[in-house]
Structure formats: C-alpha cells, structure tokens
Amino acid sequence: MSEKPESVGQEVLYEVADHIAVVTLNRPDKRNAVNGAVATAMDWIVKEVERDDDVRVAILTSSLESTFCAGADLSEISKGNARALSTKDGGFAGFVKSKRSKPWIAAVRGNALAGGCELPLTCDMIVAADNSRFGLPEVKRGIFAGAGGVFRLPRALPRNIALEIVATGDPLPAERMYQLGLVNRLAPSGDVLAEAKSLAAQIGANAPLAVRKSLEVARQAYDGTEEELWKASNEASAVVFSSEDAKEGPRAFLEKRAPVWKGR
C-alpha cells in the first residue's frame, strides 16, 4: 500500500464508521472539480477501501449542495496538467477505471455534469437529491465524455433516452432519472447522505464475501456471453459456499440470532 497522500483529509475527506466509508469531494471553491490532488487521493482511497476488512460499503459524496462535481478542473488543463487528473490504476479522478470488489454508492446533491456525472455512473448505486441533475454536456463544447459516460449511460438507461442525452448534451432531472432506473433512491438535499447510509447499512448487514462475489458476477451482466457469465457465477459460488460465512448464515438463522460475519 502506497503512502497516504496529503490530499486525503483536504481535497478529499475520508471517514469510516459502522463498516461504511464516507468519501467526500472537498474543493468547494472549485465546485469540487477534479485536479491532480483529487485524483491522487481517490486512487489511494479506493485501494484503502479494498484493503480494510472493516469497510463493507463506500459512499462517494461531496461538500457542496449546489454541485456534486464540476468534472475536470479546466484551469489545470489550461496549464498543461491534464495527465495529472488521471492515475495509472484508476483513470480519471483516480476512480473511473479502478478495480473495486466492494459496493460503492454515490450520494449526489446538485448538478452532476460531464466528468461529475461519470463518477456516479462508475458507482454501483445512486442516491440523489430531488433537485439534482445528471448529464454529459461535452458535445456542446466540441469535446468527448471520455471517462466512461458514453457507454455506462446506455447500460443504465433505455437505449434511446441514453443516446438522446449523449447527443444533445442536455441534462435530465433526478426525478426523471429515478423513474428511468438510474437513481435508486430520491431524497431532499439535506437527507441524501443519511439515505445513502441507510442503504449502505442494509448492504453491510449481509455477508461481506457473498456481497462482493455476487456483485463481481452481476457487474459482468452487460459484458459477457451467457457462457462466460455461467463460468463466472460458478466460480464465485464455489468461493462463497466454501466460506465460514456460508456456514454462519444458516446457523444463525436456525438459532434465531443475528449472524456474525467474518468476510471469509
């Protein structure tokens, strides 16, 4: 594990409690735009979440009510520092290409546009404020949404809706995204983090290994053939059923008590 960057606790806040990691983008003066410090911090945090057995679920949120994330920091790009906004392992923001086995929930308040939309799209679930908006406006500026948005959005939405968002660059409100299935839960802006923590607690109450392995296969659903998915499913199933948790779950059920998960 690499040394903890100075930007952890400054540009990106990181706290762990009750098996939940809360990761907060914290550049309010720049509308939480991604610069090199954010990317470096996020890259380290993703790996720390994977390393720490106490963490079962991570929440990605931001310090602003009006803007979740403004995407790439254009002032950094104008200085010739575009490469610093990505990391080798994580890609843009140290996150969009990262290898993650644990579930991530985006807790979105305000606008999530451009790269700021591609971060929630990287997560497994989204809790959004009822006044937030999602969109990929890059085509309006003659540029390209290169952090996964142009292929992740069509996976999450009906094809024609996704193509309209990509081609027009116009955002859609969170309520519409909730109706279409991109957003899991809607909440007033002040309740978004609490709602995300509630969802995280539901997930965290389950057997950690079973959750990770189930997600490992579920995430491949749009990528692989049925044959490949059966292979992945069988391999994951073998790991889960040979675990200590697979014995503890049924035992706890029969003994009418809460299970004590070991994550192995």
Buried (B, 14 or more C-beta within 10 A) or exposed (E): EEEEBEBBEEBBBBEBEEBBBBBBBBBEEBBBBBBBBBBBBBBBBBBBBBEBEEBBBBBBBBBBBEBBBBBBBEEBBEEEEBEBBBBEEBBBBBBBBBEBBBBBBBBBBBBBBBBBBBBBBBBBBBBBBBBBBBBBBBBEEEEEBBBBBBEBBBEBBEEEBBBBBBEEBEBBBBBBBBEBEBBBBBBEBEBBBEBBBEBBBEBBEBBBBBBBBBBBBBEBEEEEEEEEBEEBBEEBBEBBEEBBBBEBBEEBEEEEEEBEBEBE
